[in-house]
Amino acid sequence: MDEEKAVSQPNGHRSVGYATKFDQKAESLQAKAEKHGKGKKKDDGGQPAGGFDVTTVPRAPPGFNVKFTFHRASKLPMADINTMSSDPYVLATLSTSLPTRHKQDPPMRFRTPTIRRNCNPEWNSEWIVANVPANGFALKARIYDEDPADYDDRLGNVHVYVDSLSENFGGIREQSYRIKKRMGSKRAYFIRGCAAMFNRGVHMSGDLVVSVEVLGKTDTDNGGRLWTIGPCNWSQHLSPMVGRLAGTKEPGKDGKTERYAFQANQIQLAGPVPASLYHRYVEFRPFVKGMFTSTSLRGRVLHHALHHQHHRIYNYNRDTIYGSFPSPSQDLTLQFLDLVHHDKGGRIFTYVLTLDGIWRFTETGKEFGIDLLSKHTMHSDVNIYIAFSGEFFIRRLKTPHKEGSPDDQPTHPPNDIGNGPPQGEPPKDPAYYSLIIDNDSGTYRPNAKLLPQLKGFLQENLPGIKIVTLDCNSDKEKMDKWKNEQRERKKAEGKHTAVVQGDGSSMSSSDEEDLNQQEGIAKGDGKSSTKDKAKRKVEEPLQKVANIRKGDREREQRETEDDMAGPSQ
């Protein structure tokens, strides 16, 4: 998890001057990039910059498949004074000498599950990466204490450097690395120091045990980029607070009782993501660039607000459920169907696919009043470049092994067909289901010509399920018809869903419309209810954004009036 500081709003003419300089510098750098062909210019049709990027992967010799294993840690500091323990996890970042297509491409990262209340955790988590070059790598492993109610405390760092790789590389086998305390939480080490004063068996310095193994040469004709081979880890993030706010419930652990919960999901798909799937945010409004690059004051506040929203939705806590599969399989497909509740309830999901194949998605629905600043931007965690984005939904087929499109036979939704919801349990065979996925995203505007590549990638990772792609422009009539059928089915089957995002209208889920409609938060009078408090906590960044936008509009109006009055004097 990135170390983030709260964005303050500086005051005074000097701060305004600095913000102006940042904007001017960013524009200067963008102009230079466009001059040298590094940025996407407006085309002849006057379309805004962004969207599909034609930049190719740099050429390099094939590298090696390398397996990193994070075995265990010992003698970690105590971040929680109440339990005298920690909830540790490892966040690893891999760096190599390979050039990226753009410097804004996100780094290669891996997160282990969290071990609860343990200062000597054991993970044994594996991460297999392709195309690690022969001149080695630098692995930085940060150890954190998970704290859902606050920022996660860093417990220390470990660096692993290897300057040469080959098929004869002997590997690193369960080697212990001393954890560097310099960047660790002072509070956590203070607690451990106090414990060490009264117990000679308590030590101040901890260790992380790591293994590195070369599995062989990567089978590719271009070693110019890294990707995750596996395993296919997945996680389900449940938020009772957001669930209470949205009025949504999920079955409890016993499968009978219900509890408030909002569900966000992510799956690590096996790479490589097709190199052609490469999209940059679209500059459909002047402030969008600053929002992604965090260059101006307004952009910084928007950037921070979206990071905040992302970490609220993909929040790791005691309710987070983890799982893993060694490679793509029908079991992974069934797990995906379980995460999206098969064909129950007419759900529609918003998704983002990252450059390293992490598939993030949550349900979306226009009947709920919580608007995130930008759905796809939130899912990407404000990444400038992603692979693909849009929406998808699931339909169950009456005849599972029949070829063709779902509209060639009865499906649920919209029809009632036997042997499944809403009367019975869903079949546990992927062949019964069709995944309908589109490119309906205003933030990144994925190229419709690349939908076949997206389909092929998903078919490799989700064997057994049928996949249908829709272009939000050329297939708009069919897409709107099917999505409206999903919404009608949702009304008919009840509201036991996990929805928080508003899609704005039945015509499009464009993030451009969402951003245009942000007008602030209405404040209620009198004593706040639990629901009101939860809503304010989720949407608190939006108030800052609304204030800034209001000030911008008022300033622009005054400047326009001055310009109009000037010639008449």
Order of alpha helices (4+ residues) and beta strands (2+ residues): alpha-beta-beta-beta-beta-beta-beta-beta-beta-alpha-beta-beta-beta-alpha-beta-beta-beta-beta-alpha-alpha-beta-alpha-beta-beta-alpha-beta-beta-beta-beta-alpha-beta-alpha-beta-alpha-alpha
